[in-house]
Amino acid sequence: MNLNMNSVESLVAQIQGLSGDINELSQLSSFLKQSEELLHTESTRLAPLLNELDPSIHSLGYLYILDACTSVPILKEQVNEVVLSISRFINICAAEQIRLAPDKFISICKRFKDQVMLLQDPMRGVAPMLTALRKLQSSSEHLTTLHPDYLLLCLLSKCYKSGLSILEDDIFEVEQPRDLLLYCYYGVQRCCVEAMIGVAMYLEISYVHLLLLNDKEALLTHYLMISCIKLGVVTAPMSIISAIAVEAYKKYILVSLIHLGQFSTNFPKYTSSAAQRNVKNFSQPYLELVSSYSAGKISELEAFVQANKDKFETDKNLGLVKQVVSSMYKHNIQRLTQTYLTLSLQDIANTVQLNSPKEAEMHVLKMIQDGEINATINQKDGMVRFLEDPEQYRTCEMIERIDSSIRRAMMLSKKLTSMNELMSCDLSYLGKAGKEQKRFDFDDFDSVPSKFNI
């Protein structure tokens, strides 16, 4: 059966007639599902129908027709027009209507992402994709399939701060495990770029220029965000090891060394056995880098990096590795503040293996400026005096920040308690938990009575 003039008019009439009343949308949805095969059969002839519909009012019908029109291969000269059409629809469509056909909406959004990348203009997709995922979300706690695509576009277009808007959300609902892993992986990529200082590095998915951040609090915030994201991707339930988890783990090692000067290889007990057994095996050069870094000798670290340069370059992590080498000077200077009250620039240069007192002075000045140490330099005699942290935690601003953190912790505690109560009644979860119980210590579980009164 082909779409004739009468069936076209009937289709448009049904969409226009049933879109106004929210109670009739389910009837329209059923009608469109029945017409889906017909729409795809005549997809090349449907474009004129879009001009007869208002995407803000007839969103559901418009979505089905737009999906059919864009399901066929798009000619190169038509790409720009298609991108404009989808972008306009995303911006003005009604959220309550497109949620009746989420798979269709996700499908055209992914085609939109593919087309802006084909145009080599990923920035055009950033704002519409954010709008799309917000309309698709049932709440800010919901991780959609579009989250990873949005972060990818942010990375490719170097709109790093735009990605922060969704990374700050607390995620409790996940549709597909792969979405969570990609969300975490791209999130780590974004935080790495935002938080690092210095040269540009090449990441797997794009050339990314590192941004300059002089705010100590901002750097710490980004490190904490990376830590949380890493825990999400590496400790996520998995029956086999994921390449995404391995790559995120490698970057987490490097960023931990840069920010903290140390790294712990211990996993939480709830980490899947697949991750615990395999992720370290795929990250041996990085774990050896941790050992070399812990020795505190810059010459040995540089020799190790040079010997394994090809491995780091293959992983597209050489830029971060170079940052690790540079950070050793900073962390060695920070260790000196724990031992000495005063020290000459020459002694600092000798201890941390810098070439001259002038170079040591530049490092100390930069660390003072970034708030990483509290010190004064007497340029007359070349002496550095290390001071105590001036923060006394008595200001109104500090009290407000502490109070805000406490309130947030209480809110998360209530949320987790609620989720735990729901999960404790889920039969499928209880079945899996019983099989996995042998992997955990007995103390990790609440005591269970041997008999139940029914």
C-alpha angles and dihedrals in degrees: 000000000000130000106259127184093271094050090048091052090046092051093050091044092052092049093047094044099047101038098073098065118058090210090061096049092088089056090050090048091055091048093051092048089054090049095046097099090047092050093053092046091057097031094131092059099048102078094092089058091067090066090060094055132071108224091207093056104025095039098143096050092041089052094055093048093044090050091052092047094051096041091083123075110282120226116236093243090053097052096090092050092049091049091052092048095050093043091052092048093049092051098050106026120115112255095212090057101046090049087067087068105028094159091057092048092048090048095056091042091055090048088050090053091049092050097050088049089050088054087050088233106112092161089073088064100049101081097038092048091052089050090048096052092045090053091047094049118096086203139346087267091064119099109208130196087252095062095083092045091052093051090047091054090048090054095045092049093041090238091140099158091054089064091058091073093072098031090064092059119102106238119210103148121064126178101191128016091224090058090056093049094049091044090054094044095050089041090056089048091052094048092047090055095045096046104042124092126212136016127029119259133203116238127195095255103037149345104277126192116213117237127226114243119177097174112104092201091051091052092049091048091053092048091051090049091051090050092053093046091048091053088051096053100037098040095041112121111270134160093203129028115271123221087218091058092049093051092046090050091053092053092045090056091053096046092047090055091048095049103031105018090231142065134206117215094198118115126209112260092247091063111118117260089237091060095043092051100043116021094076092047089060093046102050098127089053094049089049087051088056090054092048091047092050090059088067096220112130095198093056091046092051090049091051092049091049091050092051098035094118093055093050091045091051089054090049088238101112092106092056091045090055088052089054090055092049092048092060091075090055095048092046089054090048090054090055090060089063092058109030136050094193131016135167121246088239091056091048090051091050095045098048093036100246121157099239145358088255091059090048090052091053091051093048092047091050092050091049090050092050092048092242093126136014110228146127128221123216101205092188095067098015095242127146121209117201115214137199120260106275093210109109096175092232103111123106090240093055092047090052091051092050091047091050091051091050092050091049091050090051091049092051091047091055091047093051092046090053092048091048091053091051093046093049088064096047108108096201091052093047090051092053093042090055091055092049096044094097090064093063135065117261090242091062090072133064113248113267120208114240093225133041127202109226 
